[in-house]
Amino acid sequence: MAFPTAVNSQITDSVTQANTKVLGDAPSVAMGNLYQATAQALANAAHNATTNQQQANITAQAATTQGVATLYAIDTASTGKATSKIFA
């Protein structure tokens, strides 16, 4: 059987104040966590949008380059064909 011991009232007041502080801080900490998570999600979305735009521009440049190369090739082929008929 444990013997009852007297606890100093300063100790109980200190523990009570610490517990009250934790309970009082909880809503602000939760909102801080929410804001941080929201900011991270928005930053990721902006980064993804930028990356997607860059990739689309690279694809458009590649398509333009291929199209111009095809046009030049058709012109060269037709010129070569016409020249071969002239010299034949």
Sequence and secondary structure as in RCSB ss.txt:
>XXXX:A:sequence
MAFPTAVNSQITDSVTQANTKVLGDAPSVAMGNLYQATAQALANAAHNATTNQQQANITAQAATTQGVATLYAID
TASTGKATSKIFA
>XXXX:A:secstr
        HHHHHHHHHHHHHHHHHHHHHHHHHHHHHHHHHHHHHHHHHHHHHHHHHHHHHHHHHHHHHHHHHHH
HHHHHHHHHHHH 
